[in-house]
Amino acid sequence: MSPKCSVCCVPCTRVCVCGQVRYCSVQCQKMDWVRHRDSCPVVSVREISNKGKGLVVNRSISMGQVILAEKPLMLVKFNVPSNPLADVLKQYKKLNKKQKSQYLGLGHQVKGRGNKILAIFESNCVSVQISEDEDDWRGIYLQFSKTNHACAYNSVINILDNEREIKLVASRNIQKGEEIVVNYLNPYREKKPSLMLRFERMRSLRNLWRFSCSCDVCSLTGQQLTRNEEIKNNIINLETKQQQFRNIRNMHNAMNSLSLELAIFDLMGKIKDEMIREIPDCLMRCYLYGRVLQIHGVKQSQNPDSFRRSAMDIAVKLGDSYVRRIKEREREFDVFISEATGTLVKERMSKVLGKKVTISLWQPIDNQ
């Protein structure tokens, strides 16, 4: 019996991209969209050339839209005192028959006679630490595991609450039929700035995930490659130069740090698809340096608070994890500004009164 249109029941062959419903015409499909939209998934799993399976969007989505939300199939603590690999095997045994079949269907590479279950976990697990001072939790997410890597990504990962639910959020506008990709590597400036460079990136990806990246950025050649690497080398050099001005309580140092950070921000904008997840932090650094200059009475062309607002605007679009980080940075920086203001007042009073004042300074946490 031939399939029928979901609207008028006429025999048809047109299928919605999700594969769940059929239509005889574009008109019927449009008429049914209001009803079907809620049940039509945003993404579908498809075969991707030279990659295996991947996630592809079924319709155009905007920056900030949630692509998928998923709770872990397995969640294991990888702290040193524990025995995480044994815990992986225990949790696998607790899965039902369907879950075990789904787990065993995940891509993996087994070395020699290695354990397949452990190899699957190691190949597909996601680090889901909410903060650096908590336990090292790693999870398996069946749908997210189909998400491939690209150095110029179009979505970012958010980790929510103690259940470690993952939310994948669009980091730019994504067109219908486009593959969903994330950057597997940690933010570059936070961990290792040299990872921005192609050789370092590709070496890390091979060592950690055993594949050679062939994304649009890693496939650049000639002048395009030279220009891309030049921008990143300039960012690294500017960061190195900033180390000369670490004592930002000093007005001269704060002024130089702000100038260098603004130059970094400008360079990041030229490779935005590779750096969007790091731009809010860059803007918050500008906020910090600008506030220090503000308490010194230095006139500035831009109100420092505008940097904070811009950072939060971008973070809101990138998701809850980014909003949480910006709020943490704001609290940290505001404590520093408050104490720096008190210190400056004491210094000025000591000069006026001709007295020596003992000063104890708190320094902001260096995440670089």
C-alpha positions in Angstrom: 0.0 0.0 0.0 1.5 3.3 -1.1 2.0 6.0 1.6 -0.5 8.9 1.8 -0.3 12.6 2.4 -0.6 13.5 6.0 -3.0 16.4 5.1 -5.2 15.2 2.3 -4.6 11.4 2.3 -3.6 11.4 -1.4 -0.9 8.8 -2.4 2.4 10.6 -2.4 6.2 10.3 -2.4 7.3 13.6 -0.9 8.9 13.0 2.6 9.7 15.6 5.3 13.4 15.8 6.0 12.8 14.2 9.4 11.4 11.1 7.6 8.3 11.0 9.9 5.6 12.3 7.6 4.7 12.5 3.9 3.1 15.1 1.7 1.7 15.3 -1.9 2.8 18.9 -2.4 4.6 21.9 -1.0 1.2 23.4 -0.2 0.2 20.5 2.0 3.5 20.5 3.8 3.2 24.2 4.6 -0.4 23.8 5.8 0.8 21.0 8.2 3.8 22.7 9.5 2.1 24.3 12.5 1.0 20.9 13.7 4.2 19.0 12.8 6.8 21.5 13.9 6.8 20.5 17.6 7.4 16.8 16.7 9.9 17.5 13.8 13.4 17.1 15.3 15.9 20.0 14.7 18.6 17.5 13.7 18.9 14.2 12.0 21.7 11.6 12.0 23.1 11.2 8.5 26.2 9.7 6.8 28.8 12.4 6.3 31.5 12.0 3.6 34.8 10.8 5.1 33.4 11.2 8.7 30.9 8.4 9.2 27.7 9.5 11.0 27.0 13.2 11.8 24.2 15.5 12.9 22.6 17.7 10.2 20.0 20.4 10.8 16.6 19.8 9.3 15.8 23.5 9.1 17.6 26.8 9.4 18.3 27.9 12.9 19.5 31.1 14.5 22.5 31.8 16.8 21.4 31.1 20.4 18.9 28.4 19.5 19.2 25.1 21.4 20.0 22.4 18.9 19.7 19.4 21.3 19.4 18.7 25.0 20.5 15.3 26.3 21.1 13.6 29.7 24.0 11.2 30.0 23.6 7.5 29.4 26.6 6.9 31.6 28.4 9.2 34.0 31.7 8.3 35.6 34.0 10.1 38.0 37.6 10.1 36.9 39.3 11.3 40.1 42.7 9.7 40.9 41.6 7.7 44.1 38.7 6.1 42.1 38.8 3.2 39.6 37.0 4.8 36.7 37.5 2.0 34.2 36.0 -0.5 36.6 33.1 1.9 37.1 32.6 2.1 33.3 32.1 -1.7 33.2 29.8 -1.7 36.2 27.6 1.0 34.6 27.5 -0.8 31.3 26.1 -3.9 33.0 23.3 -1.9 34.5 22.1 -0.7 31.0 19.0 -2.4 29.5 19.3 -4.4 26.3 18.4 -1.5 24.0 20.8 0.9 25.7 23.6 -1.7 25.5 22.9 -2.1 21.7 23.0 1.7 21.3 26.2 1.9 23.3 28.0 -0.8 21.3 27.0 1.0 18.1 29.1 4.0 18.9 32.3 4.6 17.0 35.6 3.5 18.6 39.1 2.2 18.0 40.3 -0.8 19.9 44.1 -1.3 20.3 45.2 -4.9 20.0 43.0 -7.0 22.2 41.7 -4.1 24.3 38.3 -4.1 25.9 35.6 -2.9 23.4 33.4 -1.4 26.1 36.3 0.7 27.6 37.4 1.7 24.1 33.9 3.0 23.2 33.9 5.0 26.5 37.3 6.5 25.9 36.5 7.4 22.3 33.1 9.0 23.0 33.1 10.4 26.6 32.7 14.1 27.2 34.3 16.0 30.1 31.4 17.6 31.9 33.1 19.5 34.7 31.1 22.6 35.6 34.0 24.2 37.4 37.8 23.4 37.7 37.6 22.8 41.4 35.1 20.0 41.3 35.4 16.3 40.4 36.4 15.2 36.9 33.1 13.8 35.6 32.9 12.3 32.1 29.7 11.2 30.4 28.4 9.3 27.4 25.7 11.0 25.3 24.2 8.9 22.5 23.0 11.7 20.3 25.8 14.1 21.0 28.4 11.4 20.3 27.4 11.8 16.6 28.6 15.4 16.6 31.9 15.8 14.7 34.7 18.3 15.2 35.6 21.4 13.2 38.1 24.1 14.2 35.6 26.7 12.8 32.5 25.4 14.6 28.9 26.4 14.5 27.7 25.3 18.0 29.0 25.2 21.6 28.5 22.9 24.5 26.8 23.9 27.7 26.8 21.7 30.8 23.8 22.0 33.1 23.3 21.2 36.8 24.4 18.2 38.8 22.8 15.7 36.4 25.2 16.9 33.7 22.7 17.5 31.0 24.3 18.7 27.8 22.8 21.5 25.7 24.2 22.2 22.3 23.6 25.8 21.3 24.1 27.4 17.8 27.1 29.8 18.0 26.1 31.4 14.7 23.2 31.1 12.2 23.1 27.7 10.6 21.5 26.9 7.3 19.2 23.9 6.5 21.2 20.8 5.6 24.4 22.1 7.3 26.3 19.7 9.6 26.5 20.5 13.3 30.1 20.7 14.5 31.8 21.6 17.7 35.5 22.2 18.6 36.7 19.2 20.7 39.6 21.2 22.0 39.4 23.5 25.1 39.3 27.3 24.6 42.8 28.1 23.4 43.7 31.2 25.5 42.5 29.5 28.7 44.7 26.4 28.3 47.3 26.7 25.6 47.3 29.6 23.1 49.6 27.8 20.7 46.8 25.4 20.0 45.4 28.1 17.7 48.1 27.2 15.2 47.3 24.4 12.7 50.2 22.1 13.4 49.5 22.2 17.2 45.8 21.7 16.7 46.2 18.7 14.3 48.7 17.1 16.6 46.5 17.3 19.6 43.5 16.0 17.7 45.5 13.0 16.5 46.8 12.3 20.0 43.5 12.6 21.8 41.0 11.4 19.3 43.1 9.6 16.6 41.9 11.5 13.5 43.4 14.0 11.1 41.3 17.1 10.9 40.2 18.1 7.4 37.8 21.0 8.3 37.7 24.2 6.3 40.3 25.8 8.5 42.8 22.9 8.5 42.3 22.6 4.7 43.4 26.2 4.0 46.3 26.6 1.6 48.4 29.4 0.1 47.7 33.0 1.1 44.5 32.1 3.0 46.5 29.7 5.3 49.3 32.3 5.7 46.7 35.0 6.7 44.9 32.7 9.1 48.1 31.7 10.9 49.4 35.3 10.9 46.3 36.4 12.8 46.7 33.7 15.4 50.5 34.4 15.8 49.7 38.0 16.3 47.2 37.1 19.1 49.8 34.9 20.8 52.5 37.6 20.5 50.1 40.2 22.0 49.4 37.8 24.9 53.1 37.3 25.5 53.6 41.1 25.5 50.8 41.5 28.1 52.9 39.5 30.6 55.1 42.6 31.0 52.1 44.4 32.5 50.7 41.8 34.9 50.5 44.3 37.8 47.4 46.0 36.5 46.9 48.0 39.7 49.5 50.3 38.2 47.8 52.8 35.9 50.5 52.5 33.2 50.2 48.7 33.1 46.4 48.8 33.0 46.5 51.2 30.1 48.9 49.0 28.1 46.9 45.8 29.0 43.7 47.4 27.8 45.3 48.5 24.5 46.7 45.0 23.9 43.4 43.3 24.8 41.5 45.6 22.4 44.0 44.6 19.7 43.4 40.9 20.5 39.6 41.5 20.4 39.9 43.1 16.9 42.0 40.1 15.6 39.5 37.6 17.1 36.7 39.3 15.2 38.6 38.4 11.9 38.3 34.7 12.7 35.1 34.9 14.7 33.9 31.4 13.8 37.0 30.0 15.4 37.0 32.3 18.5 33.4 33.1 19.4 33.5 31.1 22.6 36.5 33.1 23.8 35.3 36.6 22.9 33.1 37.1 26.1 36.2 36.5 28.3 38.2 38.9 26.1 35.6 41.6 26.6 35.6 41.0 30.4 39.3 41.6 30.5 38.7 44.9 28.7 36.1 45.6 31.4 38.6 44.9 34.2 41.4 47.0 32.7 39.0 49.9 31.9 37.6 49.9 35.5 41.1 50.1 36.9 41.8 53.1 34.7 38.4 54.6 35.8 39.4 54.6 39.5 42.6 56.3 38.5 40.5 59.0 36.8 41.7 58.3 33.3 39.3 59.5 30.6 38.3 56.8 28.1 36.6 56.8 24.8 34.4 53.9 25.8 32.7 53.3 29.1 34.2 50.1 30.7 30.7 48.8 31.5 29.9 48.6 27.8 32.5 45.8 27.6 30.7 43.9 30.4 27.3 44.3 28.7 28.6 43.2 25.3 30.2 40.1 27.0 26.9 39.2 28.6 25.0 39.7 25.4 27.1 37.2 23.6 27.2 34.8 26.6 23.3 34.8 26.7 23.3 33.6 23.1 25.9 31.0 23.7 24.1 29.5 26.6 23.9 29.0 30.4 27.5 27.8 30.9 28.8 31.0 29.3 26.4 33.2 31.3 27.6 31.5 34.5 31.2 32.1 33.6 30.7 35.8 32.9 28.8 36.3 36.2 31.7 34.6 38.0 34.3 36.8 36.3 32.2 39.9 37.1 32.1 39.0 40.8 35.8 38.3 40.8 36.7 41.5 39.0 34.4 43.6 41.1 36.1 42.4 44.3 39.4 43.4 42.9 38.1 46.8 41.8 36.6 47.4 45.2 39.9 46.5 47.0 42.0 48.5 44.5 39.8 51.5 45.0 40.3 51.2 48.8 44.0 50.9 48.3 44.2 53.9 46.1 42.2 56.0 48.7 44.6 54.9 51.4 47.6 55.8 49.3 46.3 59.3 48.6 45.4 59.8 52.3 48.9 58.8 53.3 50.4 61.3 50.9 48.1 64.0 52.3 48.7 63.2 55.9 52.4 62.2 55.5 51.9 58.9 57.1 52.9 55.4 56.0 50.0 53.0 55.4 50.5 49.2 55.3 48.6 47.9 52.3 47.7 44.3 51.5 46.7 43.6 47.9 44.5 40.9 46.5 45.3 40.0 42.9 42.8 38.7 40.4 43.0 35.0 39.5 45.2 34.5 36.4 43.3 32.0 34.1 45.8 32.3 31.3 
